[in-house]
Amino acid sequence: MLKHGHSLPLALQSGISTGGAATTATTPALRSYPRSQPSQWQVAEPGTVAPQVPLLSGEQSWARRHYLLASRHHWSPADISLEADIAAWQASEGLREEERTVLLHGLSWLIALDAATSPHPPALSTWRLLDSVDCRQFLARQLFDESQRPTTARAITDALGIDTRMLAASPEAASSAQRMGDWLAARHKVLAELVRSGAADPQGLCDDLATCHVATKAVFVQLVAIQLLAIARRGHLPGIARLFRHMLRDEIAHLQFGLALMGRVGEGYQDMRLDGLRNALTQAVELATTQAYASLPRGLPGLNAPMLEEYLAYAANRCCRSLSLPELQPGAGNPFSWMTELRPVRGTAVRLADRD
C-alpha cells in the first residue's frame, strides 16, 4: 500500500456505465503516438503579439471520432430522480456521518472547480489555438459537458436543502480544496494568456496543454466521483451517484481527447518533450492525495485515503504509458475490485464500469 506523501496520480478509464435514460459509450483506446515529420507551427518572438497561427489545421479524423463517441452520451441533471437520496438525507439513520461528510466535500469541490475553470476555460483557449473544425467541435462539446458540473451541484444542494456556505465540513478539507482550485486557476490562466498573446515557445505551450487537458482531467473529478460511487454500492444516494457517474464518463472522454491531442502535437516536433506533463501529473496527484486524506480521515467500507492514493498513481501511470513516458509510480495498481480494468473493446476503445 502506498503511503501518504508519495507523489501519486489519478484515475483514468474510458467509458462509464451510465444506465437509466442516458446511453453508454466508449472512448478511444490509450495508445502510443510515434513522432513523424515536423509540422508548421510558428510562434511570435517573445514580447510581440502575433496573429493566431493555426495548430493542427485541416481535417483531423481522430478528433471527429472522439466527438462522435462523446456525443452518444446525453444526460441532464433534471432527468435523474433524487427522491431516494432526499429520503436518506433527511432520515436520522439514513446515512453515516462519514458519508454525509464525503458528499459535502464532493459538492464543495464541484463548486470550487467551476470557480477555478470559469474565468479561463481551457477548452475555449485551446479552441482558439486549433484551426481544425473537428478539434473545435469536440472542444465545444467539452465546454457544454463542463457546464453540467455547477448545474449538478445546484440540483443536489437544492434537492437536499443544503446551504452552500456550509459545504466545507472541515477546515483541512476546505484548505486543501482551496489549494487545488488555486493551482488549477493559475494553470488555466497561463494557457489563456499564452494563446492570446502568441508570444510563447512551442515547448511551453505544449506543457500547458498537457497540464490542462491531461493532468487535471486525470485527477480532480475522479477524486470525488469514486467516493460517491463507493457510497452508492452500499445502497445509498443512488441518484447522486448516477450524476457523478455521468460526470466521470464525460471527464474520461475529455482525458482521452487530451491524450490524443498531445500525441498529435508531439508528432510534429522531433525535439518536443513531455516532461512538463509528468511534472503536472506529480503536482496534481499530490494535491488530490492531500484532499483525499482530509476528506476521508476515517474512511468508509471498501474505501479509504490510501486506496485513493494508489488509484491516483495507477491513473497517472496510464497517462504516462499512453505517451511513452516513464511511469510516476511503477507498480501502482487499481485497488477497487468493483471497477473493471481497462480492457480494449474490439481493439479500438476501452471501457470502465462499476460492477454490482
C-alpha positions in Angstrom: 0.0 0.0 0.0 1.3 3.4 -0.9 1.9 5.9 2.0 0.7 9.4 2.2 3.3 11.8 1.0 4.4 10.0 -2.1 3.9 11.6 -5.5 1.0 9.7 -6.9 -1.5 10.1 -9.8 -5.2 9.6 -10.6 -7.8 7.6 -12.4 -8.4 7.0 -16.0 -10.8 4.8 -17.6 -12.6 5.1 -20.7 -16.3 4.6 -20.8 -18.5 4.7 -17.8 -21.7 2.7 -17.4 -24.3 5.3 -17.0 -27.5 3.3 -17.0 -31.0 4.8 -17.0 -32.0 7.2 -19.7 -28.5 8.0 -20.8 -26.9 5.7 -23.3 -23.4 4.3 -22.7 -20.5 4.9 -25.0 -16.8 4.1 -25.2 -13.9 6.4 -25.7 -10.9 5.7 -27.9 -8.2 3.5 -26.5 -5.0 4.7 -25.0 -2.2 4.3 -27.4 1.4 5.5 -28.0 1.8 8.0 -30.8 5.1 7.9 -32.8 6.7 11.1 -33.8 6.9 12.0 -37.5 7.8 15.0 -39.6 7.8 18.5 -38.1 4.6 20.5 -38.6 4.4 24.2 -39.4 3.7 25.8 -36.1 5.2 29.3 -36.0 5.2 31.3 -32.8 5.9 35.0 -32.3 9.1 36.2 -30.8 8.9 37.0 -27.1 7.4 40.3 -26.3 5.4 40.6 -29.6 1.8 40.0 -30.3 1.4 37.6 -33.2 -1.7 36.8 -35.3 -3.3 33.5 -34.4 -1.2 30.8 -36.1 -3.2 27.6 -36.6 -2.1 24.4 -35.0 -3.5 21.1 -36.3 -5.3 22.8 -39.2 -7.4 20.9 -41.7 -9.3 17.6 -41.3 -8.5 15.7 -38.1 -10.4 12.4 -38.4 -9.2 11.2 -34.9 -10.8 14.2 -33.3 -14.0 13.6 -35.2 -14.1 10.0 -33.8 -13.7 11.4 -30.3 -16.5 13.8 -30.9 -18.9 11.2 -32.3 -18.3 8.9 -29.3 -18.7 11.6 -26.8 -22.0 12.7 -28.5 -23.6 9.4 -27.9 -23.7 10.2 -24.2 -26.5 12.6 -23.4 -27.7 13.4 -19.9 -29.2 16.2 -17.8 -29.4 16.6 -14.1 -33.1 17.3 -14.5 -33.6 13.7 -15.9 -32.4 12.0 -12.7 -34.7 11.5 -9.7 -33.2 12.3 -6.3 -36.2 11.2 -4.3 -34.4 8.2 -2.6 -31.4 10.5 -1.9 -33.7 13.1 -0.2 -35.3 10.4 1.9 -31.9 9.1 3.0 -30.5 12.5 3.7 -33.5 13.5 5.9 -33.7 10.2 7.8 -31.9 10.3 11.1 -30.2 7.0 10.4 -30.3 7.1 6.7 -26.6 7.8 6.2 -23.4 7.5 8.3 -21.8 10.8 9.3 -18.8 9.9 7.2 -21.0 9.5 4.1 -22.6 12.9 4.7 -19.2 14.4 5.0 -18.0 12.9 1.8 -21.0 14.3 -0.1 -20.5 17.8 1.4 -16.8 17.7 0.4 -17.7 16.5 -3.1 -20.2 19.3 -3.7 -17.8 21.8 -2.3 -15.2 20.7 -4.7 -17.5 20.8 -7.7 -18.4 24.4 -6.9 -14.7 25.3 -6.4 -13.8 23.5 -9.6 -16.3 25.7 -11.6 -15.0 28.8 -9.9 -11.4 27.9 -10.9 -12.3 27.0 -14.5 -14.9 29.7 -15.4 -12.5 32.7 -15.8 -10.3 31.0 -18.3 -11.9 27.7 -19.6 -9.0 25.7 -21.1 -11.3 24.2 -23.8 -12.0 27.7 -25.0 -8.4 28.7 -25.0 -7.5 25.6 -27.0 -10.4 26.2 -29.4 -8.7 29.5 -30.3 -5.4 27.8 -30.8 -6.5 24.9 -33.0 -7.7 25.6 -36.6 -9.3 22.2 -37.1 -13.1 22.1 -37.3 -13.0 18.6 -35.9 -11.0 19.6 -32.9 -13.1 22.6 -32.3 -16.3 20.6 -32.4 -15.1 18.3 -29.6 -13.9 21.3 -27.6 -17.3 22.9 -27.9 -18.8 19.7 -26.6 -16.3 19.7 -23.7 -17.4 23.2 -22.8 -21.0 22.0 -22.6 -20.1 19.0 -20.5 -18.2 21.2 -18.1 -21.2 23.5 -17.7 -23.1 20.5 -16.3 -20.9 20.4 -13.2 -22.2 23.5 -11.4 -25.7 22.7 -12.6 -25.4 19.3 -11.0 -24.1 20.7 -7.7 -27.0 23.2 -7.7 -29.6 20.4 -8.4 -28.2 18.4 -5.4 -28.0 21.2 -2.9 -31.5 22.4 -3.8 -33.0 19.0 -3.5 -31.3 18.2 -0.2 -31.8 21.7 1.2 -28.1 22.2 1.8 -26.7 25.7 2.4 -23.7 26.1 0.1 -22.0 28.2 2.8 -21.8 25.0 5.0 -20.4 22.7 2.4 -16.8 22.6 3.7 -17.2 20.1 6.5 -13.7 20.5 7.9 -11.0 23.2 7.8 -8.5 20.7 6.5 -10.7 19.7 3.5 -11.5 23.3 2.8 -7.9 24.3 2.8 -6.7 21.5 0.5 -9.6 22.2 -1.9 -8.6 25.9 -2.0 -5.0 24.9 -2.9 -6.3 22.6 -5.7 -8.5 25.4 -7.0 -5.7 28.0 -6.9 -3.4 25.6 -8.7 -5.9 24.9 -11.4 -6.9 28.5 -11.9 -3.2 29.5 -12.3 -2.6 26.9 -15.0 -5.7 27.8 -16.9 -4.7 31.5 -16.8 -1.2 30.8 -18.1 -2.7 28.8 -21.1 -5.2 31.5 -21.9 -2.5 34.3 -21.8 -0.1 32.3 -24.0 -2.8 31.6 -26.6 -4.0 35.2 -26.5 -0.5 36.8 -27.0 1.0 34.2 -29.3 4.4 35.0 -27.6 5.1 31.5 -26.4 7.6 28.9 -27.4 6.2 25.6 -28.6 7.6 23.7 -25.7 6.0 26.0 -23.1 2.6 25.8 -24.9 2.9 22.0 -25.1 3.5 21.8 -21.3 0.4 24.0 -20.6 -1.8 22.0 -23.0 -0.7 18.8 -21.3 -1.4 20.2 -17.9 -4.9 21.4 -18.7 -6.1 18.6 -20.9 -4.4 15.5 -19.3 -3.1 16.1 -15.8 -6.2 17.9 -14.5 -8.6 15.6 -16.3 -6.9 12.5 -14.9 -7.4 13.6 -11.3 -9.9 16.1 -10.0 -13.4 15.0 -10.8 -12.4 11.3 -10.3 -11.3 12.1 -6.8 -14.9 12.8 -5.6 -16.8 10.6 -8.1 -15.1 7.4 -6.8 -16.1 8.2 -3.3 -19.7 8.8 -4.2 -19.8 5.6 -6.3 -18.4 3.7 -3.3 -21.3 5.0 -1.1 -23.8 4.0 -3.8 -22.5 0.4 -3.7 -23.9 0.2 -0.2 -27.3 1.2 -1.5 -27.2 4.9 -0.5 -27.6 8.0 -2.6 -28.3 6.2 -5.9 -29.4 9.3 -7.8 -26.4 11.4 -6.8 -24.1 8.5 -7.7 -25.7 8.4 -11.2 -25.0 12.1 -11.6 -21.4 11.7 -10.6 -21.1 8.6 -12.9 -22.2 10.8 -15.8 -19.7 13.5 -15.0 -17.0 10.9 -14.7 -17.8 9.5 -18.1 -17.5 13.0 -19.6 -14.2 13.6 -17.8 -12.7 10.4 -19.2 -13.8 11.4 -22.7 -12.1 14.7 -22.3 -9.0 13.0 -21.0 -8.8 10.6 -23.9 -9.1 13.5 -26.3 -6.3 15.3 -24.4 -4.0 12.3 -24.7 -4.7 12.0 -28.4 -4.1 15.8 -28.8 -0.7 15.6 -27.1 0.2 12.7 -29.3 -0.6 14.6 -32.4 1.2 17.7 -31.3 4.2 15.5 -30.4 4.2 14.1 -33.9 5.1 17.4 -35.4 8.2 18.2 -33.3 11.2 15.9 -33.2 12.6 17.8 -30.1 9.3 18.2 -28.2 9.5 16.9 -24.7 6.6 15.9 -22.5 8.4 16.2 -19.2 6.0 19.0 -18.3 3.2 16.5 -18.3 5.0 14.3 -15.7 5.6 17.3 -13.5 2.0 18.4 -13.8 0.7 14.9 -13.0 3.0 14.8 -10.0 1.7 18.1 -8.6 -2.0 17.3 -9.4 -1.7 13.9 -7.7 0.0 15.4 -4.6 -2.8 18.0 -4.3 -5.5 15.3 -4.8 -3.9 13.0 -2.3 -3.8 15.6 0.4 -7.5 16.2 -0.3 -8.2 12.5 -0.1 -6.7 12.3 3.4 -8.5 15.5 4.5 -11.9 14.3 3.3 -11.6 10.7 4.4 -9.9 10.7 7.8 -11.6 7.5 8.9 -12.6 6.0 5.6 -15.7 4.1 4.5 -16.3 0.4 4.0 -14.2 -0.6 0.9 -12.8 2.9 0.6 -10.0 4.8 2.3 -7.5 7.5 1.6 -4.5 5.1 0.9 -6.7 3.3 -1.7 -7.5 6.6 -3.4 -3.8 7.5 -3.3 -2.8 4.3 -5.1 -5.6 4.7 -7.6 -4.4 8.2 -8.5 -0.9 6.7 -9.1 -2.4 4.0 -11.2 -4.3 6.5 -13.4 -1.3 8.8 -13.8 0.8 5.8 -14.8 -1.7 5.0 -17.6 -1.4 8.6 -18.9 2.4 8.3 -18.9 2.4 5.0 -20.7 0.0 6.3 -23.3 2.5 8.9 -24.3 5.6 6.6 -23.9 6.7 8.4 -20.7 8.2 6.6 -17.7 5.6 5.9 -15.0 5.5 8.1 -12.0 4.9 5.3 -9.5 5.8 1.9 -11.0 3.8 -1.0 -9.7 0.7 1.1 -8.6 -2.5 -0.9 -9.2 -6.2 -0.5 -9.2 -7.3 -1.2 -5.6 -11.0 -1.1 -6.4 -12.1 -4.6 -7.3 -15.6 -3.2 -8.2 -14.1 -1.2 -11.0 -13.3 -3.2 -14.1 -9.8 -3.0 -15.6 -9.1 -1.0 -18.7 -9.7 -3.5 -21.5 -9.8 -3.0 -25.3 -13.2 -3.2 -26.9 -12.9 -4.5 -30.4 -9.4 -3.2 -30.4 -10.5 0.5 -30.6 -11.7 1.5 -27.2 -11.5 0.8 -23.5 -14.4 0.6 -21.1 -14.9 1.1 -17.4 -17.9 0.0 -15.4 -18.6 -0.4 -11.8 -19.8 -4.0 -11.1 -22.7 -4.8 -8.9 
